[in-house]
């Protein structure tokens, strides 16, 4: 993965506009860290192969970035994104890593299941 290029990410978001896509999202504050230190508060969210069709997609910020996808019914939103991978058209993978290089947030869009 490489640091986010907002223009490239925006082009990819635009190319997937109004398509039925697969969505994977995850967020963690260190869900597996509490077994080492019980004083750590942990939280996590995970969604794999959800279905989404958005009518507007945008990336904002100066890094870390946020991506919002406006659907017909509401919004999908992810913040804290630092890196991405564009495989040439079928998948856009976005991730946010903390200062220790650990994954904190992920947002993936694809034309095929993950």
Secondary structure, DSSP 8 states (H G I E B T S, - for coil): -EE--HHHHHHHHHHTTTS-EEEEEEEES-TTTTTT-TTS---EEEEEEEEE-EEEEEEESSSSEEEEEEESS-EEEEEEE-EEEE-SSSEEEEEEE-TTS-EEEEEEEESS--
